[in-house]
Amino acid sequence: MSKVIKSDHAFTEDEIRYLLDRNQTRLVAENAAQFQAEKPQIDPEIVRFIRSLSDEEVAKELATHGLSKDGDLKAQKYRLATWLDENQKG
């Protein structure tokens, strides 16, 4: 069974695993190079704060700031970290 993976975003870990299983190392490397520069550098203090939160605390922080609780915990933590980083600088 085949899977269509568009190169209009940074590949997810599942997409990378799928492509590498099919010897698509060049495509994975090109995608990483293209989208690596787009990743924001989050303040290390915020990263430490986010890592210290329990699952329940992450949900509470998201609700406090009116952010979506969609996605897995990793996506939620990333959403919260980027929001805090952007609003801290603002």
PyMOL Python script that loads the backbone (N, CA, C, O; Angstrom):
from pymol import cmd

cmd.read_pdbstr("""\
ATOM      1  N   MET A   1       0.850  -1.179   0.000  1.00  0.00           N
ATOM      2  CA  MET A   1       0.000   0.000   0.000  1.00  0.00           C
ATOM      3  C   MET A   1       0.896   1.243   0.000  1.00  0.00           C
ATOM      4  O   MET A   1       1.865   1.312   0.756  1.00  0.00           O
ATOM      5  N   SER A   2       0.578   2.198  -0.828  1.00  0.00           N
ATOM      6  CA  SER A   2       1.384   3.410  -0.906  1.00  0.00           C
ATOM      7  C   SER A   2       0.738   4.532  -0.104  1.00  0.00           C
ATOM      8  O   SER A   2      -0.433   4.471   0.273  1.00  0.00           O
ATOM      9  N   LYS A   3       1.530   5.539   0.135  1.00  0.00           N
ATOM     10  CA  LYS A   3       1.088   6.677   0.940  1.00  0.00           C
ATOM     11  C   LYS A   3       1.582   7.936   0.252  1.00  0.00           C
ATOM     12  O   LYS A   3       2.729   7.989  -0.193  1.00  0.00           O
ATOM     13  N   VAL A   4       0.734   8.951   0.157  1.00  0.00           N
ATOM     14  CA  VAL A   4       1.134  10.211  -0.457  1.00  0.00           C
ATOM     15  C   VAL A   4       1.605  11.151   0.648  1.00  0.00           C
ATOM     16  O   VAL A   4       0.872  11.448   1.591  1.00  0.00           O
ATOM     17  N   ILE A   5       2.843  11.608   0.506  1.00  0.00           N
ATOM     18  CA  ILE A   5       3.417  12.545   1.471  1.00  0.00           C
ATOM     19  C   ILE A   5       3.825  13.789   0.705  1.00  0.00           C
ATOM     20  O   ILE A   5       4.703  13.743  -0.157  1.00  0.00           O
ATOM     21  N   LYS A   6       3.183  14.898   1.027  1.00  0.00           N
ATOM     22  CA  LYS A   6       3.499  16.164   0.361  1.00  0.00           C
ATOM     23  C   LYS A   6       4.683  16.822   1.061  1.00  0.00           C
ATOM     24  O   LYS A   6       4.859  16.699   2.274  1.00  0.00           O
ATOM     25  N   SER A   7       5.478  17.511   0.278  1.00  0.00           N
ATOM     26  CA  SER A   7       6.676  18.181   0.813  1.00  0.00           C
ATOM     27  C   SER A   7       6.426  19.652   1.130  1.00  0.00           C
ATOM     28  O   SER A   7       7.343  20.468   1.042  1.00  0.00           O
ATOM     29  N   ASP A   8       5.199  19.993   1.497  1.00  0.00           N
ATOM     30  CA  ASP A   8       4.871  21.395   1.780  1.00  0.00           C
ATOM     31  C   ASP A   8       4.976  21.736   3.264  1.00  0.00           C
ATOM     32  O   ASP A   8       4.544  22.806   3.692  1.00  0.00           O
ATOM     33  N   HIS A   9       5.549  20.828   4.040  1.00  0.00           N
ATOM     34  CA  HIS A   9       5.720  21.025   5.480  1.00  0.00           C
ATOM     35  C   HIS A   9       6.910  20.192   5.942  1.00  0.00           C
ATOM     36  O   HIS A   9       7.387  19.319   5.218  1.00  0.00           O
ATOM     37  N   ALA A  10       7.376  20.465   7.137  1.00  0.00           N
ATOM     38  CA  ALA A  10       8.432  19.628   7.709  1.00  0.00           C
ATOM     39  C   ALA A  10       7.826  18.257   7.992  1.00  0.00           C
ATOM     40  O   ALA A  10       6.770  18.151   8.616  1.00  0.00           O
ATOM     41  N   PHE A  11       8.497  17.221   7.532  1.00  0.00           N
ATOM     42  CA  PHE A  11       7.971  15.869   7.705  1.00  0.00           C
ATOM     43  C   PHE A  11       7.840  15.525   9.183  1.00  0.00           C
ATOM     44  O   PHE A  11       8.672  15.915  10.002  1.00  0.00           O
ATOM     45  N   THR A  12       6.781  14.786   9.509  1.00  0.00           N
ATOM     46  CA  THR A  12       6.608  14.275  10.867  1.00  0.00           C
ATOM     47  C   THR A  12       7.520  13.071  11.046  1.00  0.00           C
ATOM     48  O   THR A  12       8.082  12.558  10.079  1.00  0.00           O
ATOM     49  N   GLU A  13       7.663  12.628  12.281  1.00  0.00           N
ATOM     50  CA  GLU A  13       8.501  11.452  12.536  1.00  0.00           C
ATOM     51  C   GLU A  13       7.952  10.224  11.813  1.00  0.00           C
ATOM     52  O   GLU A  13       8.724   9.411  11.303  1.00  0.00           O
ATOM     53  N   ASP A  14       6.634  10.084  11.765  1.00  0.00           N
ATOM     54  CA  ASP A  14       6.030   8.946  11.057  1.00  0.00           C
ATOM     55  C   ASP A  14       6.331   9.006   9.561  1.00  0.00           C
ATOM     56  O   ASP A  14       6.631   7.985   8.943  1.00  0.00           O
ATOM     57  N   GLU A  15       6.250  10.203   8.982  1.00  0.00           N
ATOM     58  CA  GLU A  15       6.545  10.355   7.560  1.00  0.00           C
ATOM     59  C   GLU A  15       8.015  10.053   7.269  1.00  0.00           C
ATOM     60  O   GLU A  15       8.341   9.415   6.267  1.00  0.00           O
ATOM     61  N   ILE A  16       8.889  10.514   8.148  1.00  0.00           N
ATOM     62  CA  ILE A  16      10.321  10.250   7.969  1.00  0.00           C
ATOM     63  C   ILE A  16      10.594   8.754   8.042  1.00  0.00           C
ATOM     64  O   ILE A  16      11.324   8.211   7.213  1.00  0.00           O
ATOM     65  N   ARG A  17      10.015   8.095   9.025  1.00  0.00           N
ATOM     66  CA  ARG A  17      10.200   6.653   9.180  1.00  0.00           C
ATOM     67  C   ARG A  17       9.705   5.914   7.938  1.00  0.00           C
ATOM     68  O   ARG A  17      10.379   5.012   7.440  1.00  0.00           O
ATOM     69  N   TYR A  18       8.517   6.300   7.434  1.00  0.00           N
ATOM     70  CA  TYR A  18       7.937   5.684   6.240  1.00  0.00           C
ATOM     71  C   TYR A  18       8.877   5.858   5.044  1.00  0.00           C
ATOM     72  O   TYR A  18       9.147   4.903   4.316  1.00  0.00           O
ATOM     73  N   LEU A  19       9.370   7.077   4.849  1.00  0.00           N
ATOM     74  CA  LEU A  19      10.242   7.348   3.708  1.00  0.00           C
ATOM     75  C   LEU A  19      11.592   6.634   3.830  1.00  0.00           C
ATOM     76  O   LEU A  19      12.101   6.095   2.847  1.00  0.00           O
ATOM     77  N   LEU A  20      12.162   6.632   5.019  1.00  0.00           N
ATOM     78  CA  LEU A  20      13.448   5.957   5.201  1.00  0.00           C
ATOM     79  C   LEU A  20      13.326   4.448   5.009  1.00  0.00           C
ATOM     80  O   LEU A  20      14.247   3.803   4.510  1.00  0.00           O
ATOM     81  N   ASP A  21      12.189   3.892   5.407  1.00  0.00           N
ATOM     82  CA  ASP A  21      11.945   2.466   5.166  1.00  0.00           C
ATOM     83  C   ASP A  21      11.933   2.144   3.678  1.00  0.00           C
ATOM     84  O   ASP A  21      12.114   0.992   3.283  1.00  0.00           O
ATOM     85  N   ARG A  22      11.720   3.169   2.853  1.00  0.00           N
ATOM     86  CA  ARG A  22      11.668   3.000   1.399  1.00  0.00           C
ATOM     87  C   ARG A  22      12.881   3.635   0.708  1.00  0.00           C
ATOM     88  O   ARG A  22      12.842   3.947  -0.482  1.00  0.00           O
ATOM     89  N   ASN A  23      13.950   3.818   1.477  1.00  0.00           N
ATOM     90  CA  ASN A  23      15.221   4.342   0.956  1.00  0.00           C
ATOM     91  C   ASN A  23      15.104   5.726   0.316  1.00  0.00           C
ATOM     92  O   ASN A  23      15.754   5.998  -0.693  1.00  0.00           O
ATOM     93  N   GLN A  24      14.293   6.587   0.888  1.00  0.00           N
ATOM     94  CA  GLN A  24      14.118   7.948   0.386  1.00  0.00           C
ATOM     95  C   GLN A  24      14.926   8.946   1.219  1.00  0.00           C
ATOM     96  O   GLN A  24      14.408   9.985   1.630  1.00  0.00           O
ATOM     97  N   THR A  25      16.180   8.626   1.459  1.00  0.00           N
ATOM     98  CA  THR A  25      17.024   9.474   2.302  1.00  0.00           C
ATOM     99  C   THR A  25      17.227  10.861   1.700  1.00  0.00           C
ATOM    100  O   THR A  25      17.270  11.854   2.425  1.00  0.00           O
ATOM    101  N   ARG A  26      17.350  10.930   0.384  1.00  0.00           N
ATOM    102  CA  ARG A  26      17.548  12.225  -0.272  1.00  0.00           C
ATOM    103  C   ARG A  26      16.354  13.137  -0.017  1.00  0.00           C
ATOM    104  O   ARG A  26      16.530  14.311   0.308  1.00  0.00           O
ATOM    105  N   LEU A  27      15.152  12.612  -0.160  1.00  0.00           N
ATOM    106  CA  LEU A  27      13.941  13.393   0.045  1.00  0.00           C
ATOM    107  C   LEU A  27      13.836  13.878   1.497  1.00  0.00           C
ATOM    108  O   LEU A  27      13.459  15.022   1.749  1.00  0.00           O
ATOM    109  N   VAL A  28      14.167  13.014   2.431  1.00  0.00           N
ATOM    110  CA  VAL A  28      14.133  13.385   3.854  1.00  0.00           C
ATOM    111  C   VAL A  28      15.160  14.477   4.141  1.00  0.00           C
ATOM    112  O   VAL A  28      14.864  15.435   4.855  1.00  0.00           O
ATOM    113  N   ALA A  29      16.364  14.336   3.590  1.00  0.00           N
ATOM    114  CA  ALA A  29      17.424  15.332   3.806  1.00  0.00           C
ATOM    115  C   ALA A  29      17.044  16.685   3.205  1.00  0.00           C
ATOM    116  O   ALA A  29      17.261  17.724   3.828  1.00  0.00           O
ATOM    117  N   GLU A  30      16.481  16.675   2.001  1.00  0.00           N
ATOM    118  CA  GLU A  30      16.063  17.930   1.361  1.00  0.00           C
ATOM    119  C   GLU A  30      14.973  18.622   2.168  1.00  0.00           C
ATOM    120  O   GLU A  30      14.995  19.842   2.333  1.00  0.00           O
ATOM    121  N   ASN A  31      14.021  17.841   2.672  1.00  0.00           N
ATOM    122  CA  ASN A  31      12.931  18.406   3.462  1.00  0.00           C
ATOM    123  C   ASN A  31      13.476  19.003   4.759  1.00  0.00           C
ATOM    124  O   ASN A  31      13.069  20.091   5.166  1.00  0.00           O
ATOM    125  N   ALA A  32      14.388  18.293   5.399  1.00  0.00           N
ATOM    126  CA  ALA A  32      14.964  18.786   6.651  1.00  0.00           C
ATOM    127  C   ALA A  32      15.705  20.094   6.420  1.00  0.00           C
ATOM    128  O   ALA A  32      15.578  21.030   7.210  1.00  0.00           O
ATOM    129  N   ALA A  33      16.475  20.165   5.342  1.00  0.00           N
ATOM    130  CA  ALA A  33      17.221  21.389   5.032  1.00  0.00           C
ATOM    131  C   ALA A  33      16.273  22.545   4.724  1.00  0.00           C
ATOM    132  O   ALA A  33      16.522  23.681   5.128  1.00  0.00           O
ATOM    133  N   GLN A  34      15.199  22.258   4.019  1.00  0.00           N
ATOM    134  CA  GLN A  34      14.249  23.300   3.629  1.00  0.00           C
ATOM    135  C   GLN A  34      13.515  23.873   4.831  1.00  0.00           C
ATOM    136  O   GLN A  34      13.316  25.085   4.909  1.00  0.00           O
ATOM    137  N   PHE A  35      13.113  23.037   5.758  1.00  0.00           N
ATOM    138  CA  PHE A  35      12.265  23.501   6.850  1.00  0.00           C
ATOM    139  C   PHE A  35      12.999  23.731   8.161  1.00  0.00           C
ATOM    140  O   PHE A  35      12.395  24.230   9.110  1.00  0.00           O
ATOM    141  N   GLN A  36      14.266  23.390   8.250  1.00  0.00           N
ATOM    142  CA  GLN A  36      15.014  23.573   9.483  1.00  0.00           C
ATOM    143  C   GLN A  36      15.101  25.048   9.859  1.00  0.00           C
ATOM    144  O   GLN A  36      14.975  25.396  11.033  1.00  0.00           O
ATOM    145  N   ALA A  37      15.311  25.900   8.893  1.00  0.00           N
ATOM    146  CA  ALA A  37      15.444  27.336   9.161  1.00  0.00           C
ATOM    147  C   ALA A  37      14.138  27.951   9.645  1.00  0.00           C
ATOM    148  O   ALA A  37      14.147  29.016  10.263  1.00  0.00           O
ATOM    149  N   GLU A  38      13.017  27.293   9.372  1.00  0.00           N
ATOM    150  CA  GLU A  38      11.720  27.847   9.768  1.00  0.00           C
ATOM    151  C   GLU A  38      11.354  27.559  11.212  1.00  0.00           C
ATOM    152  O   GLU A  38      10.418  28.160  11.740  1.00  0.00           O
ATOM    153  N   LYS A  39      12.073  26.650  11.864  1.00  0.00           N
ATOM    154  CA  LYS A  39      11.770  26.336  13.247  1.00  0.00           C
ATOM    155  C   LYS A  39      12.225  27.482  14.135  1.00  0.00           C
ATOM    156  O   LYS A  39      13.391  27.875  14.089  1.00  0.00           O
ATOM    157  N   PRO A  40      11.322  28.022  14.940  1.00  0.00           N
ATOM    158  CA  PRO A  40      11.722  29.110  15.829  1.00  0.00           C
ATOM    159  C   PRO A  40      12.592  28.591  16.961  1.00  0.00           C
ATOM    160  O   PRO A  40      12.414  27.466  17.429  1.00  0.00           O
ATOM    161  N   GLN A  41      13.520  29.407  17.391  1.00  0.00           N
ATOM    162  CA  GLN A  41      14.359  29.077  18.537  1.00  0.00           C
ATOM    163  C   GLN A  41      13.637  29.592  19.779  1.00  0.00           C
ATOM    164  O   GLN A  41      13.494  30.800  19.967  1.00  0.00           O
ATOM    165  N   ILE A  42      13.193  28.687  20.606  1.00  0.00           N
ATOM    166  CA  ILE A  42      12.418  29.038  21.794  1.00  0.00           C
ATOM    167  C   ILE A  42      13.369  29.280  22.957  1.00  0.00           C
ATOM    168  O   ILE A  42      14.349  28.558  23.139  1.00  0.00           O
ATOM    169  N   ASP A  43      13.060  30.308  23.738  1.00  0.00           N
ATOM    170  CA  ASP A  43      13.844  30.676  24.909  1.00  0.00           C
ATOM    171  C   ASP A  43      14.059  29.443  25.798  1.00  0.00           C
ATOM    172  O   ASP A  43      13.093  28.757  26.134  1.00  0.00           O
ATOM    173  N   PRO A  44      15.292  29.156  26.176  1.00  0.00           N
ATOM    174  CA  PRO A  44      15.576  27.974  27.009  1.00  0.00           C
ATOM    175  C   PRO A  44      14.825  27.960  28.340  1.00  0.00           C
ATOM    176  O   PRO A  44      14.486  26.892  28.850  1.00  0.00           O
ATOM    177  N   GLU A  45      14.566  29.133  28.900  1.00  0.00           N
ATOM    178  CA  GLU A  45      13.785  29.202  30.151  1.00  0.00           C
ATOM    179  C   GLU A  45      12.375  28.645  29.934  1.00  0.00           C
ATOM    180  O   GLU A  45      11.843  27.936  30.788  1.00  0.00           O
ATOM    181  N   ILE A  46      11.778  28.972  28.791  1.00  0.00           N
ATOM    182  CA  ILE A  46      10.441  28.483  28.471  1.00  0.00           C
ATOM    183  C   ILE A  46      10.479  26.980  28.246  1.00  0.00           C
ATOM    184  O   ILE A  46       9.578  26.262  28.681  1.00  0.00           O
ATOM    185  N   VAL A  47      11.503  26.506  27.577  1.00  0.00           N
ATOM    186  CA  VAL A  47      11.643  25.058  27.343  1.00  0.00           C
ATOM    187  C   VAL A  47      11.718  24.321  28.681  1.00  0.00           C
ATOM    188  O   VAL A  47      11.057  23.298  28.862  1.00  0.00           O
ATOM    189  N   ARG A  48      12.515  24.830  29.614  1.00  0.00           N
ATOM    190  CA  ARG A  48      12.618  24.194  30.939  1.00  0.00           C
ATOM    191  C   ARG A  48      11.270  24.206  31.649  1.00  0.00           C
ATOM    192  O   ARG A  48      10.877  23.216  32.266  1.00  0.00           O
ATOM    193  N   PHE A  49      10.567  25.330  31.559  1.00  0.00           N
ATOM    194  CA  PHE A  49       9.249  25.431  32.196  1.00  0.00           C
ATOM    195  C   PHE A  49       8.285  24.402  31.612  1.00  0.00           C
ATOM    196  O   PHE A  49       7.600  23.700  32.356  1.00  0.00           O
ATOM    197  N   ILE A  50       8.228  24.309  30.292  1.00  0.00           N
ATOM    198  CA  ILE A  50       7.309  23.383  29.628  1.00  0.00           C
ATOM    199  C   ILE A  50       7.642  21.940  30.002  1.00  0.00           C
ATOM    200  O   ILE A  50       6.741  21.144  30.267  1.00  0.00           O
ATOM    201  N   ARG A  51       8.921  21.602  30.026  1.00  0.00           N
ATOM    202  CA  ARG A  51       9.328  20.231  30.374  1.00  0.00           C
ATOM    203  C   ARG A  51       8.964  19.865  31.807  1.00  0.00           C
ATOM    204  O   ARG A  51       8.770  18.690  32.118  1.00  0.00           O
ATOM    205  N   SER A  52       8.870  20.861  32.677  1.00  0.00           N
ATOM    206  CA  SER A  52       8.562  20.588  34.084  1.00  0.00           C
ATOM    207  C   SER A  52       7.073  20.359  34.338  1.00  0.00           C
ATOM    208  O   SER A  52       6.697  19.904  35.418  1.00  0.00           O
ATOM    209  N   LEU A  53       6.219  20.668  33.355  1.00  0.00           N
ATOM    210  CA  LEU A  53       4.776  20.567  33.550  1.00  0.00           C
ATOM    211  C   LEU A  53       4.277  19.129  33.437  1.00  0.00           C
ATOM    212  O   LEU A  53       4.755  18.356  32.607  1.00  0.00           O
ATOM    213  N   SER A  54       3.313  18.786  34.282  1.00  0.00           N
ATOM    214  CA  SER A  54       2.625  17.497  34.156  1.00  0.00           C
ATOM    215  C   SER A  54       1.603  17.606  33.023  1.00  0.00           C
ATOM    216  O   SER A  54       1.350  18.699  32.517  1.00  0.00           O
ATOM    217  N   ASP A  55       1.026  16.492  32.632  1.00  0.00           N
ATOM    218  CA  ASP A  55       0.015  16.498  31.573  1.00  0.00           C
ATOM    219  C   ASP A  55      -1.154  17.416  31.941  1.00  0.00           C
ATOM    220  O   ASP A  55      -1.652  18.167  31.103  1.00  0.00           O
ATOM    221  N   GLU A  56      -1.579  17.346  33.192  1.00  0.00           N
ATOM    222  CA  GLU A  56      -2.709  18.167  33.648  1.00  0.00           C
ATOM    223  C   GLU A  56      -2.351  19.646  33.647  1.00  0.00           C
ATOM    224  O   GLU A  56      -3.181  20.493  33.316  1.00  0.00           O
ATOM    225  N   GLU A  57      -1.120  19.951  34.016  1.00  0.00           N
ATOM    226  CA  GLU A  57      -0.676  21.342  34.029  1.00  0.00           C
ATOM    227  C   GLU A  57      -0.578  21.909  32.615  1.00  0.00           C
ATOM    228  O   GLU A  57      -0.863  23.086  32.395  1.00  0.00           O
ATOM    229  N   VAL A  58      -0.179  21.079  31.665  1.00  0.00           N
ATOM    230  CA  VAL A  58      -0.145  21.523  30.265  1.00  0.00           C
ATOM    231  C   VAL A  58      -1.550  21.894  29.815  1.00  0.00           C
ATOM    232  O   VAL A  58      -1.753  22.947  29.212  1.00  0.00           O
ATOM    233  N   ALA A  59      -2.522  21.029  30.107  1.00  0.00           N
ATOM    234  CA  ALA A  59      -3.913  21.294  29.729  1.00  0.00           C
ATOM    235  C   ALA A  59      -4.419  22.581  30.381  1.00  0.00           C
ATOM    236  O   ALA A  59      -5.116  23.371  29.744  1.00  0.00           O
ATOM    237  N   LYS A  60      -4.069  22.789  31.646  1.00  0.00           N
ATOM    238  CA  LYS A  60      -4.499  23.999  32.360  1.00  0.00           C
ATOM    239  C   LYS A  60      -3.888  25.256  31.734  1.00  0.00           C
ATOM    240  O   LYS A  60      -4.578  26.259  31.549  1.00  0.00           O
ATOM    241  N   GLU A  61      -2.590  25.197  31.409  1.00  0.00           N
ATOM    242  CA  GLU A  61      -1.914  26.341  30.781  1.00  0.00           C
ATOM    243  C   GLU A  61      -2.521  26.653  29.409  1.00  0.00           C
ATOM    244  O   GLU A  61      -2.719  27.818  29.063  1.00  0.00           O
ATOM    245  N   LEU A  62      -2.812  25.611  28.638  1.00  0.00           N
ATOM    246  CA  LEU A  62      -3.433  25.833  27.327  1.00  0.00           C
ATOM    247  C   LEU A  62      -4.772  26.545  27.487  1.00  0.00           C
ATOM    248  O   LEU A  62      -5.069  27.495  26.763  1.00  0.00           O
ATOM    249  N   ALA A  63      -5.574  26.081  28.438  1.00  0.00           N
ATOM    250  CA  ALA A  63      -6.886  26.691  28.679  1.00  0.00           C
ATOM    251  C   ALA A  63      -6.740  28.136  29.155  1.00  0.00           C
ATOM    252  O   ALA A  63      -7.501  29.007  28.735  1.00  0.00           O
ATOM    253  N   THR A  64      -5.772  28.388  30.022  1.00  0.00           N
ATOM    254  CA  THR A  64      -5.531  29.728  30.551  1.00  0.00           C
ATOM    255  C   THR A  64      -5.249  30.727  29.436  1.00  0.00           C
ATOM    256  O   THR A  64      -5.684  31.878  29.492  1.00  0.00           O
ATOM    257  N   HIS A  65      -4.519  30.275  28.429  1.00  0.00           N
ATOM    258  CA  HIS A  65      -4.124  31.165  27.339  1.00  0.00           C
ATOM    259  C   HIS A  65      -5.039  31.045  26.120  1.00  0.00           C
ATOM    260  O   HIS A  65      -4.768  31.641  25.078  1.00  0.00           O
ATOM    261  N   GLY A  66      -6.122  30.275  26.250  1.00  0.00           N
ATOM    262  CA  GLY A  66      -7.079  30.143  25.151  1.00  0.00           C
ATOM    263  C   GLY A  66      -6.537  29.376  23.950  1.00  0.00           C
ATOM    264  O   GLY A  66      -6.942  29.624  22.814  1.00  0.00           O
ATOM    265  N   LEU A  67      -5.628  28.450  24.202  1.00  0.00           N
ATOM    266  CA  LEU A  67      -5.018  27.680  23.114  1.00  0.00           C
ATOM    267  C   LEU A  67      -5.713  26.336  22.945  1.00  0.00           C
ATOM    268  O   LEU A  67      -6.293  25.805  23.892  1.00  0.00           O
ATOM    269  N   SER A  68      -5.651  25.798  21.749  1.00  0.00           N
ATOM    270  CA  SER A  68      -6.262  24.522  21.428  1.00  0.00           C
ATOM    271  C   SER A  68      -5.581  23.375  22.172  1.00  0.00           C
ATOM    272  O   SER A  68      -4.369  23.384  22.389  1.00  0.00           O
ATOM    273  N   LYS A  69      -6.394  22.388  22.559  1.00  0.00           N
ATOM    274  CA  LYS A  69      -5.861  21.186  23.200  1.00  0.00           C
ATOM    275  C   LYS A  69      -5.768  20.037  22.200  1.00  0.00           C
ATOM    276  O   LYS A  69      -5.609  18.883  22.599  1.00  0.00           O
ATOM    277  N   ASP A  70      -5.865  20.339  20.913  1.00  0.00           N
ATOM    278  CA  ASP A  70      -5.783  19.308  19.876  1.00  0.00           C
ATOM    279  C   ASP A  70      -4.390  18.707  19.819  1.00  0.00           C
ATOM    280  O   ASP A  70      -3.414  19.344  20.216  1.00  0.00           O
ATOM    281  N   GLY A  71      -4.298  17.485  19.329  1.00  0.00           N
ATOM    282  CA  GLY A  71      -3.021  16.820  19.117  1.00  0.00           C
ATOM    283  C   GLY A  71      -2.543  16.082  20.347  1.00  0.00           C
ATOM    284  O   GLY A  71      -3.185  16.091  21.398  1.00  0.00           O
ATOM    285  N   ASP A  72      -1.398  15.445  20.187  1.00  0.00           N
ATOM    286  CA  ASP A  72      -0.807  14.700  21.299  1.00  0.00           C
ATOM    287  C   ASP A  72      -0.100  15.661  22.250  1.00  0.00           C
ATOM    288  O   ASP A  72      -0.039  16.865  22.000  1.00  0.00           O
ATOM    289  N   LEU A  73       0.427  15.122  23.334  1.00  0.00           N
ATOM    290  CA  LEU A  73       1.063  15.953  24.359  1.00  0.00           C
ATOM    291  C   LEU A  73       2.237  16.746  23.796  1.00  0.00           C
ATOM    292  O   LEU A  73       2.433  17.908  24.153  1.00  0.00           O
ATOM    293  N   LYS A  74       3.014  16.126  22.921  1.00  0.00           N
ATOM    294  CA  LYS A  74       4.158  16.815  22.326  1.00  0.00           C
ATOM    295  C   LYS A  74       3.702  18.043  21.536  1.00  0.00           C
ATOM    296  O   LYS A  74       4.306  19.111  21.643  1.00  0.00           O
ATOM    297  N   ALA A  75       2.644  17.891  20.749  1.00  0.00           N
ATOM    298  CA  ALA A  75       2.107  19.012  19.967  1.00  0.00           C
ATOM    299  C   ALA A  75       1.556  20.100  20.889  1.00  0.00           C
ATOM    300  O   ALA A  75       1.723  21.290  20.622  1.00  0.00           O
ATOM    301  N   GLN A  76       0.906  19.690  21.964  1.00  0.00           N
ATOM    302  CA  GLN A  76       0.363  20.661  22.917  1.00  0.00           C
ATOM    303  C   GLN A  76       1.483  21.455  23.585  1.00  0.00           C
ATOM    304  O   GLN A  76       1.387  22.673  23.732  1.00  0.00           O
ATOM    305  N   LYS A  77       2.546  20.755  23.990  1.00  0.00           N
ATOM    306  CA  LYS A  77       3.672  21.444  24.629  1.00  0.00           C
ATOM    307  C   LYS A  77       4.351  22.401  23.659  1.00  0.00           C
ATOM    308  O   LYS A  77       4.741  23.505  24.041  1.00  0.00           O
ATOM    309  N   TYR A  78       4.494  21.980  22.404  1.00  0.00           N
ATOM    310  CA  TYR A  78       5.109  22.855  21.403  1.00  0.00           C
ATOM    311  C   TYR A  78       4.242  24.096  21.177  1.00  0.00           C
ATOM    312  O   TYR A  78       4.762  25.207  21.083  1.00  0.00           O
ATOM    313  N   ARG A  79       2.924  23.909  21.091  1.00  0.00           N
ATOM    314  CA  ARG A  79       2.001  25.035  20.902  1.00  0.00           C
ATOM    315  C   ARG A  79       2.116  26.017  22.060  1.00  0.00           C
ATOM    316  O   ARG A  79       2.182  27.228  21.848  1.00  0.00           O
ATOM    317  N   LEU A  80       2.139  25.498  23.279  1.00  0.00           N
ATOM    318  CA  LEU A  80       2.247  26.345  24.464  1.00  0.00           C
ATOM    319  C   LEU A  80       3.593  27.071  24.498  1.00  0.00           C
ATOM    320  O   LEU A  80       3.647  28.266  24.791  1.00  0.00           O
ATOM    321  N   ALA A  81       4.668  26.358  24.203  1.00  0.00           N
ATOM    322  CA  ALA A  81       6.002  26.962  24.222  1.00  0.00           C
ATOM    323  C   ALA A  81       6.130  28.079  23.196  1.00  0.00           C
ATOM    324  O   ALA A  81       6.660  29.144  23.512  1.00  0.00           O
ATOM    325  N   THR A  82       5.658  27.858  21.983  1.00  0.00           N
ATOM    326  CA  THR A  82       5.762  28.901  20.958  1.00  0.00           C
ATOM    327  C   THR A  82       4.891  30.097  21.327  1.00  0.00           C
ATOM    328  O   THR A  82       5.284  31.240  21.097  1.00  0.00           O
ATOM    329  N   TRP A  83       3.715  29.849  21.896  1.00  0.00           N
ATOM    330  CA  TRP A  83       2.843  30.952  22.300  1.00  0.00           C
ATOM    331  C   TRP A  83       3.514  31.774  23.401  1.00  0.00           C
ATOM    332  O   TRP A  83       3.545  33.003  23.329  1.00  0.00           O
ATOM    333  N   LEU A  84       4.051  31.099  24.418  1.00  0.00           N
ATOM    334  CA  LEU A  84       4.718  31.818  25.502  1.00  0.00           C
ATOM    335  C   LEU A  84       5.914  32.602  24.987  1.00  0.00           C
ATOM    336  O   LEU A  84       6.135  33.743  25.394  1.00  0.00           O
ATOM    337  N   ASP A  85       6.683  31.997  24.097  1.00  0.00           N
ATOM    338  CA  ASP A  85       7.861  32.654  23.557  1.00  0.00           C
ATOM    339  C   ASP A  85       7.486  33.901  22.749  1.00  0.00           C
ATOM    340  O   ASP A  85       8.115  34.950  22.892  1.00  0.00           O
ATOM    341  N   GLU A  86       6.480  33.786  21.917  1.00  0.00           N
ATOM    342  CA  GLU A  86       6.052  34.929  21.086  1.00  0.00           C
ATOM    343  C   GLU A  86       5.473  36.046  21.936  1.00  0.00           C
ATOM    344  O   GLU A  86       5.717  37.222  21.668  1.00  0.00           O
ATOM    345  N   ASN A  87       4.707  35.688  22.960  1.00  0.00           N
ATOM    346  CA  ASN A  87       4.061  36.707  23.783  1.00  0.00           C
ATOM    347  C   ASN A  87       4.990  37.302  24.821  1.00  0.00           C
ATOM    348  O   ASN A  87       4.742  38.406  25.306  1.00  0.00           O
ATOM    349  N   GLN A  88       6.038  36.608  25.170  1.00  0.00           N
ATOM    350  CA  GLN A  88       7.040  37.137  26.083  1.00  0.00           C
ATOM    351  C   GLN A  88       7.839  38.233  25.409  1.00  0.00           C
ATOM    352  O   GLN A  88       8.202  39.230  26.034  1.00  0.00           O
ATOM    353  N   LYS A  89       8.116  38.036  24.104  1.00  0.00           N
ATOM    354  CA  LYS A  89       8.894  39.014  23.344  1.00  0.00           C
ATOM    355  C   LYS A  89       8.080  40.237  22.971  1.00  0.00           C
ATOM    356  O   LYS A  89       8.607  41.340  22.824  1.00  0.00           O
ATOM    357  N   GLY A  90       6.767  40.012  22.819  1.00  0.00           N
ATOM    358  CA  GLY A  90       5.876  41.064  22.349  1.00  0.00           C
ATOM    359  C   GLY A  90       5.749  42.199  23.274  1.00  0.00           C
ATOM    360  O   GLY A  90       5.023  43.151  22.988  1.00  0.00           O
TER     361      GLY A  90
END
""", "prot")
cmd.dss("prot")
cmd.show_as("cartoon", "prot")
cmd.util.cbc("prot")
cmd.orient("prot")
